[in-house]
Amino acid sequence: MLRACGAGVGPQLLRAALGLGAWPGPERAASGTRGQGWLQPAGHDTGVKVYNSLTRRKDPLIVGSADAASWYSCGPTVYDHAHLGHACSYVRFDIIRRILTRVFGCNIIMVMGITDVDDKIIKRAGEMNVSPASLANLYEENFKQDMAALKVLPPTVYLRVTENIPHIISFIEGIIANGHAYSTAQGNVYFDLRSRGDRYGKLVGAVPSPAAEPVDSDKRHPSDFALWKAAKPREVFWASPWGNGRPGWHIECSTISSLVFGSRLDIHSGGIDLAFPHHENEIAQCEAFHQCRQWGNYFLHSGHLHVKGKEEKMSKSLKNYITVKDFLKTFSPDVFRLFCMRSSYRSAVDYSDGTMLEAKHLLLAAAAFIEDARAYMKGQLVCGPVGEGLLWERLRHTREAVKAALADDFDTPAAVDAVMDLIHRGNGQLQARTKEPSGPRSPAVFGSIVSYIEHFFETVGISLADRQFVPGDGSQAALHSVVEELVRFRLKVRQFALASGKATGEAQRQQRLDRQPLLEACDALRQDLTAHGISIKDRSSTSTWELLGQDRRPGS
Ligand SMILES: [Zn+2]
């Protein structure tokens, strides 16, 4: 486990302790102080201007390196099915990620934290009489399935909170050592907000007054927030220097992001409801731990999905949500994606069947045009002479307009409008149909337009050719969870078999001998499961598993 050693506990120490080298890319260097003390980072200018919640204006997006832009995304708390409100945020950021990668040439490393222990998970697991770990596992798989069904690219790596408890404890120790947190007699650890002075509140400006604290609160100040929560009776817990307990919510993201990216993070994303207190607290924790002036350089926030005609956002607590699975029974993921693109990712957007149908009709219109243009190219659709010069000019103009729109804070509505305008003009040229071919033909310009439009939609993850989606029946997810349970059980048995405990000498030898059959059974299970295409790997303190591809299975 990592130990903090006085002031200045920094990312290099964390990385070194985790066996990682120095983070590549240019050192953070301020090229000038702008706005509210925000430091414009040094590095690679992507050519995109992005609305940065830290400055509340559009800033040039400068990442550490075009080969390794770092992006942290807050992930789900896995206690229930994902609904369309969550999906909207993830799809919008997926579109942005694809644009940055494919239009502006950034290689993005995306890390997503999964909150798999939390009050809601514990409560729901209690109601269902299953362990919090099983419940979290079930809904994590569900989440991943929903994201795959919506064609959201997975992050480069998912990190689960429960698999990073030692790192979280070390991170808290670092903050305490740097003088920004304190532990209490009750076994809680709180962030000392007053120690941050006026540096707290970078994101939201004025800090909202805290909710009333219970009289038995052991905080020094009502605004202080928990980094470590002492275990309550019958709750899942981990041992720590402050007694048994579990991490607070905000500390998870700070630790997981720092674990991979150290003290510099290019992009941080999440729904606007996470800005306060979650992201504000992430910033406070990271800058206190790394002893740096600026940890995350760009905070991107997506707007809420509203239920049409109501002021309220779609949420579980308001019970006004539509699950991703239910939505996909009626509409395709491509329709949802286009619906998301027709508003700025930052704006609140109304959900209704009508707005979905509009998106569907636009997709159908694009597909119909492509079909007609192909028919024209093949000589099946015959029309009079087309204004070829005009079309070439429109195509060039559209390319420029789309790129300019995307570079302006990912203005997808303007980009879609430009493409639909091109389609409209292309259609106009194909309307003058005649029975007999006459005059010169212009297949090249239509080929070029078709190719461009298909490329545009493919860039943002929309397929014009395949707009049908058949949802799965869920049995895959169930099987996945069963294997997960089995591997976790095996891990416990194996750790018990390998533990030496307090025994020494002859007693230890006898103990090993007694437990040998358990180890053999674990090995046999691992071996036998390969026949079913499941490969278990025993790592230093855990076991992982993966499905083997057909060609890697024994006997194939
Ligand atoms: Zn987070």
Residues whose N, C-alpha, C, O or C-beta is under 5 A from the ligand:
A	BS01	ZN	C74 C253
